[in-house]
């Protein structure tokens, strides 16, 4: 993240053949972005303890659980994988389910590419840090510079807390017992709701979110792990595009050019 550690530029705001110049950091960005990023990282990290314990319970070693968090780094897919393995499913089936659920990160990448403007090795890092939390934090801000900072700060915070918590959960699996008994399974959904609320700017948005949540509750006991999220996302996308008077999302990249 060169250029983003105190010299007034943003990570990813690299010059594009001399046409794009780094913009000065918006006044007062530090406390708000860092506070929000750390809050999301802590909430997600708490759920990482649960993942570490559940991964060991599903038959993975502590080292395998930690490697999974570091290399896959997409919580929903990781839980889907250990869920299938824990239920006696095959490794191929577990990997297919995790891959299917992780396709949503590719959609985030399409939306974020024109905002981050990253090239070279930094592009690989940005892809690895493209998750629900970092995408929501970035796309929920109208200022392009603040949005870029929010993406990087949240991605790094979640990565650090998630991996540290996975290690703690895997090593302390026996002492932890049932992670759900401690309420750790509610940490990630609570964080997602907190990220969603600022994006609901009208009755249509609220109604669509509530309808999607209700549909997810109906589909969860009927479909294999991972499919309810993709199904609800597809339905919500179609309905959202078809609703009359829907606003287009703010074009953050337009003001960054």
NORNOR-V50601 format. One record per residue. RES is the residue in one small letter. SS is DSSP state (H for helix, E for strand, L for the rest). PSI is psi as a letter, one per 40 degrees, with the letter a starting at -180 (999 if undefined). Layout:
res = [RES,RES]
ss = [SS,SS]
psi = [PSI,PSI]
This chain:
res = [x,x,x,x,x,x,x,x,x,x,x,x,x,x,x,x,x,x,x,x,x,x,x,x,x,x,x,x,x,x,x,x,x,x,x,x,x,x,x,x,x,x,x,x,x,x,x,x,x,x,x,x,x,x,x,x,x,x,x,x,x,x,x,x,x,x,x,x,x,x,x,x,x,x,x,x,x,x,x,x,x,x,x,x,x,x,x,x,x,x,x,x,x,x,x,x,x,x,x,x,x,x,x,x,x,x,x,x,x,x,x,x,x,x,x,x,x,x,x,x,x,x,x,x,x,x,x,x,x,x,x,x,x,x,x,x,x,x,x,x,x,x,x,x,x,x,x,x,x,x,x,x,x,x,x,x,x,x,x,x,x,x,x,x,x,x,x,x,x,x,x,x,x,x,x,x,x,x,x,x,x,x,x,x,x,x,x,x,x,x,x,x,x,x,x,x,x,x,x,x,x,x,x,x,x,x,x,x,x,x,x,x,x,x,x,x,x,x,x,x,x,x,x,x,x,x,x,x,x,x,x,x,x,x,x,x,x,x,x,x,x,x,x,x,x,x,x,x,x,x,x,x,x,x,x,x,x]
ss = [L,L,L,L,L,L,L,L,L,L,L,L,L,L,L,L,L,L,L,L,L,L,L,L,L,L,L,L,H,H,H,H,H,H,H,H,H,H,H,H,H,H,H,H,H,H,H,H,H,H,H,H,H,H,H,H,H,L,L,L,L,H,H,H,H,H,H,H,H,H,H,L,L,L,H,H,H,H,H,H,H,H,H,H,H,H,L,L,L,L,H,H,H,H,H,H,H,H,H,H,H,H,H,H,H,H,H,H,H,H,H,H,H,H,H,H,L,L,L,L,H,H,H,H,H,H,H,H,L,L,L,H,H,H,H,H,H,H,H,L,L,L,L,H,H,H,H,H,H,H,H,H,H,H,H,H,H,H,H,H,H,H,H,H,H,H,H,H,H,H,H,L,H,H,H,H,L,L,H,H,H,H,L,L,H,H,H,H,H,H,H,H,H,H,H,H,H,L,L,L,L,L,H,H,H,H,H,H,H,H,H,H,H,H,H,H,H,H,H,H,L,L,L,L,L,L,H,H,H,H,H,H,H,H,H,H,H,H,H,H,H,H,L,L,L,L,L,L,L,L,L,H,H,H,H,H,L]
psi = [f,i,e,f,f,e,e,e,i,i,h,e,f,i,h,g,f,e,d,h,i,h,i,i,h,i,h,e,d,d,d,d,d,d,d,d,d,d,d,d,d,d,d,d,d,d,d,d,d,d,d,d,d,d,d,d,d,e,e,i,i,d,d,d,d,d,d,d,d,d,d,d,f,h,d,d,d,d,d,d,d,d,d,d,d,d,e,e,i,i,d,d,d,d,d,d,d,d,d,d,d,e,d,d,d,d,d,d,d,d,d,e,d,e,d,d,f,i,i,a,d,d,d,d,d,d,d,d,e,h,i,d,d,d,d,d,d,d,e,e,h,d,h,d,d,d,d,d,d,d,d,d,d,d,d,d,d,d,d,d,d,d,d,d,d,d,d,d,d,d,d,f,d,d,d,d,b,h,d,d,d,e,e,d,e,e,d,d,d,d,d,d,d,d,d,d,d,e,e,h,e,i,d,d,d,d,d,d,d,d,d,d,d,d,d,d,d,d,d,d,e,d,i,i,h,d,d,d,d,d,d,d,d,d,d,d,d,d,d,d,d,e,h,i,e,h,i,i,i,h,g,d,d,d,e,e,999]
